[in-house]
Amino acid sequence: MMKMRTVEITVGAFMIAGIASLLMLALQVSGLNNFFREEPGYKVKAEFANIGSLKVKAKVSLGGVAVGRVVQIALEPQTFNAEVWMSIDPKRVENLPIDTRASILTAGLLGDNYISLTPGFSETEFLKEGDVIPMGSTDSAVILEQLISKFLAGQASSNKNP
């Protein structure tokens, strides 16, 4: 009887360890493992006319390498533009020129949106905590539905004129 109880306790311990391992794996894969931690780095704001389906925790990349994360998204009350705050990790990129461009891209055809940074040419001024990438230096998200409607509207108008 005692041996059966020991076997049951051992099996239960292995089940708990297995479930905990799967939970940790799921958190690592989803990127939620640092959900409660503050993103390291300096915060930079970018202004966009349309952010599409960009989300907080989205990747910020430079040359395809992740250099930060989106930490906050807000609506500017005067101009009704989207304000996106990014945290740039100084260990990954130290001196990002002040005239850097920010574009919202899509990872694949149906993938998530992310921000891609293209460094500018300034050799004297660099982005620092609280700096803003203005509207003229950003490219908004491409919305698939808008592209399809423009294409269909173009097809309809070309069919009217023989």
N, C-alpha and C positions, 0 to 999 in steps of 0.2 A: 504494500500500500504506500509506503514511504517512497519507494523507487518511482512509482507512478506519479506521485506529486512532484518529485524532482524533475521528471521528464516534462510535465506540464508547465512548470515554472521556466524551464530552459526554452521550450518552444515559445512561450509567451514573450520572453526576453528577446528572442530572435525576431519575432513578429514586430515588436516595438522598435527594435533597431532597424529593421527593414523599412518600416513606415517612415521613421525619422530620416533615413537615407534618401528615400524617394522625395520627401518634403524638401530636403536641402537641395537635391538635384533640380527640382522644379523651381525653387527660388533662384538658383544660379542661372538656369536657362532663361527665365523670364526677366532677369535683370532687377528683380525686386529685393535682392539680397542687401542692398544698401538703401532700402526704402526709408528708414528713419534717420539716416545720416545726412548731413549737409554735404552737398557736392563740393569737392575741393576746387579752389581756383578763384579767379576774379570774374565778377559779373559784368557783362556787356549787354546793352539793349539794342535790338534791331527793330525797325519799324517796317511793317508790311501792309499792303493794301488788302491781301487775302492770304490766309495761312492754310487754307484747305483743311485737311484733317490732321494737322500737326498737333502733337500732344506733349504734355509735360513729360520729362524723362526721355524725349526723343534724342537721338544721337546728333551731335555737332561734329562734322568731319572737315578735315583739311587734307586734300590730296588723297581721299579715300581712307585716311587714318582717323579714328575717333579721337578728338581732342577735348571733348566736353559733352555737356548735356543741356537740354532746355530745362530751366528751373521754374519759370513762371510765364504765363500768357495772360495778357489783359487787353482791354479795349480802351483806347485813348478817347476820353469823352469829348474833346473839341473837334478832332478831325475824323473820328470813328475808324481810325486805322488800328491794326493789331500791333501790340507791343510784345515782343518776345524777349525775355531775359534768358541769357545763356551763361553758363559757368564754363570758363575756359581753363583747363588744367595747365598751369605754368610749367609742369614737368614735361609735358608733351610739346608745347609750343611757347617759347619765351617772348619774343618780340614780334607781335603781329602788327603790321603797319596800320596806321590810322585810317588809310583809304581802302581797307579791306571790304570786299563785296560779300553779301550773304544771299544765298539762293535757297529756296525750298524745293527739294527734289523728292522723287519717289523711288524707293528701292524696288526695282522691277516693275512689272505691269500693274500688279495689285498689291504691292508692298506698302509698308508704312512710310510716311513722310519724314524727312530729316533735313537738317540745315547743312549746306555745304558752304564753306568759306573759301574765298579766292583772295589770296594776299595781294595788296596793292603794291605801289612802287616807292612809297615814302621810306627814306632811310634815316630820318631824324625823329619822327613822331610815331609812337606806338600806342595801341589800345591798352587802356588800364581800367581799373575798377570804376564802374559807373559811366564809361564812355558810351556813346550812341552811334550806331551805324544808321545813317538817315535813310529816308524813303528813296532818294535818288541812287543809293548804293545797294538796294535790295531788289531781288527778283521774287515776285509772289509765286505761290503754288500754281501749277497748271491743273485745272479742274477738268477731268475727263468728260463730264457731262456738258460743259461749255464748249469743248472742242467738237463733240459730236453734234451739238445743236448748230454751231457755226458751219460745220461741214454740210449738214442736211439743209440748212438755209441757203447755202451756196449752190447746192445741187438743185433745189427747188427754183431758185432764180435763174439758173442757167437753162432749165428745161422750159421756162416760159418764153424765152427769146429763141426762135428757131434759126 
